[in-house]
Amino acid sequence: MPDDAGARQRTGAGPVLILALVLALAAVLLVALPDDDREGGATCTARTVRGWDPDASLTGEFTRYGDDATRTDDWTGGDGTHSVRLPDGRVLWLFSDTYLGQVHAPPNPVGESVAWRDVSTPLVRNSAVVMSRSGRLESTLPAPVFPDPAPQQWRWPVAARVEPRSPGSSEQVVRVLLWTRTTGQSPWIYGVPTATEVATLSLPDLRLEGITTVLDQGSVADPARRVLFGTTAVDAGDWTYVFGGTDAQAASRPTSHAYVARVPRGRLGEPGAWEYWEGARWAVRGRPAAVLGNGADKGVGSAFTVVRDGRTYVLFTMAAGAEGLTTVTAYWACSPTGPWHGPTKAFRPPLPADADNAAAYNPQAHKAVGDGRLVLSYDVNWLDTDAASAQLNITRNVSLYRPRFVSLRLAAP
C-alpha cells in the first residue's frame, strides 16, 4: 500500500495545499496593500519633512536680478514660480502675474529702507526668465510670452517639460502647461477657471510656436467644479502624471480638491493622449474624480506640487484654514491616485520681517536646480481684501512679490 506522501503526490494534494497557502498569503497582502496604494506592484514608505533650511543663494539671485536697474523691460517681481531645465543646461523660469519696469533704491516714498517701484509699473499676465548654466539669471523673454486668448481672458503658465517634437523625433521642444482664466466677479477676483492648454516653445531660441487646448471647462456651470491641470507634473515609468485642482473660493470650502491625469511621456501636446482618473479607472474623455480633499481640514491650495522620493509620492501644499497663509504641509501616497495620507509635519518658511501682512502661497518643487537637493519655492504677497491697497504695498516694498526658496529633507515619520 503506498505511503501517504506518495498518495498526495499522485492525487495532487501537495500542489493544492501549496496553492491554497499562496492564495491565502496573497489575500493577506491585498488586505494590507490595496491596489490603489501601489505603484508598479511595489510598496512605498511614509514620508514627512524631517528638516529644512532657507536657500539664501537662490533667493538672493532673484533679488539681485530684480533690483538691477540697468534695463526697464525685464522682470522685477512675480508669482506662480515654475522651472524647467533646458537641454543646453540653462533653466527657464516661468511666472504668472509679473512686474516689469524699474526698481528704485531705498528709501521708498514713505521713508522705509526698502527697494520700491512706481505704482504705474507695468504688470503682465506671464513672463519667462532665463538662467545660465552657472545659475545666474541673464534675461527676460519679451512679455507676455503667452498672449491673451480673448478680451477679459489671460494665460498663466504652470508646469513645463522638454519633449520630442513628435514621438520618436530627435528634435526637442518645450511644452508649457497653461491655465486660462476669465475676468469674474467676487469671489472670483483672481479669474474664473476656463481651460487647460499646452504651449510649444522652440529650442534653443524659446519662440512660441502654438497653443493647444487640452481640457475646456467652459461647459461646467459651477466655476468651483472646474478643474485646471498642470500645477505640477511627475514622471514615473512610461507616464507623466499631471495634477490639477479646483479653486476653493467660499468660506465653507477652505480647501480645494486635487485631481490627476496621465499622459504617455513625451506627448503632453496631444489632447487625445490624456487620460483622467475617474475614481476607479483611467478614461480619455471622462469626468475627473478628486484624489485628495474633503472640503474641510484635508485638501490642497489652488496651486501645489508633487515630487517622487523613491517609490513614494509627496505632495506639498499650504495648510488648511488660517494656517494656509503661512504654513506648508504635506501628504504622501504610493500612487498618484492615492490614497493620500496626512497631512504630515508642517513647517513655516520665513516671510519678510518688515511686512506684518505678508502671506506665503504656491509651494513648488524645482528639480531643475536641486543638484540632488529637494528645492521648494514659495511666493510672497501682501494680504489685503482691497486690491488697490495690496498693489500699493507690493510696489512700496519689492521683496513682497518675489519667490523665496528652501531646501527640504524628507524621512520616514
Secondary structure as GFF3:
##gff-version 3
##sequence-region A 1 413
A	DSSP	alpha_helix	4	11	.	.	.	ID=ss1
A	DSSP	alpha_helix	13	32	.	.	.	ID=ss2
A	DSSP	three_ten_helix	35	37	.	.	.	ID=ss3
A	DSSP	beta_strand	48	54	.	.	.	ID=ss4
A	DSSP	alpha_helix	56	67	.	.	.	ID=ss5
A	DSSP	beta_strand	77	78	.	.	.	ID=ss6
A	DSSP	beta_strand	82	85	.	.	.	ID=ss7
A	DSSP	beta_strand	91	95	.	.	.	ID=ss8
A	DSSP	beta_strand	98	99	.	.	.	ID=ss9
A	DSSP	beta_strand	123	124	.	.	.	ID=ss10
A	DSSP	beta_strand	127	131	.	.	.	ID=ss11
A	DSSP	beta_strand	137	140	.	.	.	ID=ss12
A	DSSP	beta_strand	153	164	.	.	.	ID=ss13
A	DSSP	beta_strand	172	182	.	.	.	ID=ss14
A	DSSP	beta_strand	192	201	.	.	.	ID=ss15
A	DSSP	beta_strand	208	216	.	.	.	ID=ss16
A	DSSP	three_ten_helix	223	225	.	.	.	ID=ss17
A	DSSP	beta_strand	228	236	.	.	.	ID=ss18
A	DSSP	beta_strand	239	245	.	.	.	ID=ss19
A	DSSP	beta_strand	258	264	.	.	.	ID=ss20
A	DSSP	three_ten_helix	271	273	.	.	.	ID=ss21
A	DSSP	beta_strand	275	277	.	.	.	ID=ss22
A	DSSP	beta_strand	282	283	.	.	.	ID=ss23
A	DSSP	beta_strand	305	309	.	.	.	ID=ss24
A	DSSP	beta_strand	312	318	.	.	.	ID=ss25
A	DSSP	three_ten_helix	321	325	.	.	.	ID=ss26
A	DSSP	beta_strand	328	333	.	.	.	ID=ss27
A	DSSP	beta_strand	358	365	.	.	.	ID=ss28
A	DSSP	three_ten_helix	367	369	.	.	.	ID=ss29
A	DSSP	beta_strand	374	382	.	.	.	ID=ss30
A	DSSP	alpha_helix	387	396	.	.	.	ID=ss31
A	DSSP	three_ten_helix	398	401	.	.	.	ID=ss32
A	DSSP	beta_strand	404	411	.	.	.	ID=ss33
###
